[in-house]
Amino acid sequence: MAEFTRLQNCLALIRLRNPPVNAISTTVARGIKESLQKAITDDTVKAIVICGADGIFCAGADIREFKVHKTFDIQLGDIVDEIQRNKKPVVAAIQKLALGGGLELALGCHYRIAHAEAQVGFPEVTLGILPGARGTQLLPRLVGVPAALDLIISGRHISANEALKLGIIDKIVNSDPIEESIKFAQRISGQSSQELQMTSDMVADKSSALGPPKGYTSKATIEFFFYLTVPGLCCGM
Ligand SMILES: CC/C=C\CC(=O)SCCNC(=O)CCNC(=O)[C@H](O)C(C)(C)COP(=O)(O)OP(=O)(O)OC[C@H]1O[C@@H](n2cnc3c(N)ncnc32)[C@H](O)[C@@H]1OP(=O)(O)O
């Protein structure tokens, strides 16, 4: 599930809870969606923080459901779109792990604050799939195409430090990233909505050089990744 808490100072906290690694199940996705709706439609909420329970952000889609259905029937891309459409700033507080769909959720947020020991990555390739919830668009916008390809094709986890250098994470902390994210959200929620709008417009303008602001994994992208990742198809490389 995802717990919604209305904090003091005009903030809302959405906490993913699905032991042991807060994976995104159908129930968790529904909980995030409903919590976001509550936060967005409450005029007294000025900023939102998303975090995970028990010291871990999220290890991606719930592979227990994948084993049963052989597919992920979770519309995480819609949730990411909703965060990006929304004018209220959303901060991801990354403790320990943000993998797969968990990283896509964090990339959808406007800011990411991680603990120094945290790791992020896209392990989808190890399951024979690609990030399908905007990760293939959002990651290259932040880190450029070569670095994004490297992370998506290798499936490797990288440290918070490397993620900071690449631009995936905005800030690393040695203290509790949830507390830091709340403080940060409080600070930016004090800015006028005009300032926030100007900033998000500038970011959108800058990243538009990399194509449409949102979308889905195009057929060409899938074919390209397929070519690179299926042994025997990449002879000559
Ligand atoms: C929404 C659709 C969009 C996106 C698709 C994806 O997100 S695909 C990516 C899905 N995620 C993964 O593939 C991560 C797989 N897990 C791991 O790499 C490791 O388990 C992990 C998270 C790095 C933790 O490693 P560690 O060595 O610390 O522990 P262990 O492997 O023993 O796992 C601990 C328990 O967590 C369970 N678990 C791990 N990942 C998931 C998951 N994604 N969903 C559900 N459960 C997960 C694992 O089974 C262990 O459970 P236990 O009952 O203790 O055996």
The ligand as a MOL file (V3000), in Angstrom:
LIG
                    3D

  0  0  0     0  0            999 V3000
M  V30 BEGIN CTAB
M  V30 COUNTS 55 57 0 0 0
M  V30 BEGIN ATOM
M  V30 1 C 5.9290 -1.1500 -12.4860 0
M  V30 2 C 6.5470 -1.6920 -13.7370 0
M  V30 3 C 7.8030 -1.0300 -14.0440 0
M  V30 4 C 9.0490 -1.4570 -13.7860 0
M  V30 5 C 9.5320 -2.8270 -13.9020 0
M  V30 6 C 10.5970 -3.1050 -12.8500 0
M  V30 7 O 10.7040 -2.4230 -11.8490 0
M  V30 8 S 11.5810 -4.4170 -13.1600 0
M  V30 9 C 12.7040 -4.4170 -11.7790 0
M  V30 10 C 12.1860 -5.2160 -10.6290 0
M  V30 11 N 13.1470 -5.2600 -9.5480 0
M  V30 12 C 14.1580 -6.0950 -9.5270 0
M  V30 13 O 14.4000 -6.8540 -10.4300 0
M  V30 14 C 14.9930 -6.1230 -8.2540 0
M  V30 15 C 15.2880 -7.5420 -7.8840 0
M  V30 16 N 15.8680 -7.6380 -6.5530 0
M  V30 17 C 17.1840 -7.4700 -6.3150 0
M  V30 18 O 18.0060 -7.1400 -7.1420 0
M  V30 19 C 17.6250 -7.7190 -4.9040 0
M  V30 20 O 16.7170 -8.6010 -4.2830 0
M  V30 21 C 17.7300 -6.4460 -4.0570 0
M  V30 22 C 16.4500 -5.6250 -4.0770 0
M  V30 23 C 18.9160 -5.6000 -4.5870 0
M  V30 24 C 18.0070 -6.8060 -2.5850 0
M  V30 25 O 19.1100 -7.6570 -2.5450 0
M  V30 26 P 19.5880 -8.3260 -1.1720 0
M  V30 27 O 20.7640 -9.1860 -1.4950 0
M  V30 28 O 19.7780 -7.2670 -0.1420 0
M  V30 29 O 18.3580 -9.1830 -0.6540 0
M  V30 30 P 17.5740 -10.3720 -1.3790 0
M  V30 31 O 17.9330 -10.5150 -2.8040 0
M  V30 32 O 17.7350 -11.5640 -0.5200 0
M  V30 33 O 16.0710 -9.8440 -1.2940 0
M  V30 34 C 15.4730 -9.5820 -0.0280 0
M  V30 35 C 14.0200 -9.9200 -0.1250 0
M  V30 36 O 13.3790 -8.9800 -1.0090 0
M  V30 37 C 12.6310 -9.6850 -2.0040 0
M  V30 38 N 12.6270 -8.8630 -3.2180 0
M  V30 39 C 13.6560 -8.2960 -3.8280 0
M  V30 40 N 13.2700 -7.6020 -4.8890 0
M  V30 41 C 11.9240 -7.7480 -4.9580 0
M  V30 42 C 10.9400 -7.2430 -5.8390 0
M  V30 43 N 11.2490 -6.4520 -6.8810 0
M  V30 44 N 9.6630 -7.5760 -5.6200 0
M  V30 45 C 9.3050 -8.3460 -4.5800 0
M  V30 46 N 10.2120 -8.8570 -3.6860 0
M  V30 47 C 11.4990 -8.5560 -3.8890 0
M  V30 48 C 13.3980 -10.9720 -2.1760 0
M  V30 49 O 12.5820 -11.9440 -2.7970 0
M  V30 50 C 13.7420 -11.2940 -0.7310 0
M  V30 51 O 12.5650 -11.7930 -0.1260 0
M  V30 52 P 12.6470 -12.9810 0.9610 0
M  V30 53 O 11.2260 -13.2150 1.3350 0
M  V30 54 O 13.4950 -12.4300 2.0750 0
M  V30 55 O 13.3000 -14.1280 0.2690 0
M  V30 END ATOM
M  V30 BEGIN BOND
M  V30 1 1 1 2
M  V30 2 1 2 3
M  V30 3 2 3 4
M  V30 4 1 4 5
M  V30 5 1 5 6
M  V30 6 2 6 7
M  V30 7 1 6 8
M  V30 8 1 8 9
M  V30 9 1 9 10
M  V30 10 1 10 11
M  V30 11 1 11 12
M  V30 12 2 12 13
M  V30 13 1 12 14
M  V30 14 1 14 15
M  V30 15 1 15 16
M  V30 16 1 16 17
M  V30 17 2 17 18
M  V30 18 1 17 19
M  V30 19 1 19 20
M  V30 20 1 19 21
M  V30 21 1 21 22
M  V30 22 1 21 23
M  V30 23 1 21 24
M  V30 24 1 24 25
M  V30 25 1 25 26
M  V30 26 2 26 27
M  V30 27 1 26 28
M  V30 28 1 26 29
M  V30 29 1 29 30
M  V30 30 2 30 31
M  V30 31 1 30 32
M  V30 32 1 30 33
M  V30 33 1 33 34
M  V30 34 1 34 35
M  V30 35 1 35 36
M  V30 36 1 35 50
M  V30 37 1 36 37
M  V30 38 1 37 38
M  V30 39 1 37 48
M  V30 40 1 38 39
M  V30 41 1 38 47
M  V30 42 2 39 40
M  V30 43 1 40 41
M  V30 44 1 41 42
M  V30 45 2 41 47
M  V30 46 1 42 43
M  V30 47 2 42 44
M  V30 48 1 44 45
M  V30 49 2 45 46
M  V30 50 1 46 47
M  V30 51 1 48 49
M  V30 52 1 48 50
M  V30 53 1 50 51
M  V30 54 1 51 52
M  V30 55 2 52 53
M  V30 56 1 52 54
M  V30 57 1 52 55
M  V30 END BOND
M  V30 END CTAB
M  END
